[in-house]
Amino acid sequence: MLPIEIFGWIISMILGVVFIGSLVALPKGMTSKTQTEKSFTQRTISEKKIKDRPTKKTS
């Protein structure tokens, strides 16, 4: 019975460390991805504004 308890404690400690590590690493990965998405969205919007801008025809 004792080896099963030791195995359970080891697994729970490993899972706890992985969970805490994912909480620490998650915000760092999200900010860089979010910044990339924002810059892409702003670039796309500015390109659409340029395309949709009325043009003057010179005769």
URHU-V914817 format. One record per pair of residues at least 24 apart in sequence whose ideal C-beta (glycine too) atoms are under 8 Angstrom apart, sorted by sequence separation. I is the first residue (numbers start at 0). J is the second residue. D is the distance in Angstrom with one decimal. If there is no record, write none. Layout:
BEGIN
i = {I I}
j = {J J}
d = {D D}
END
This chain:
BEGIN
none
END
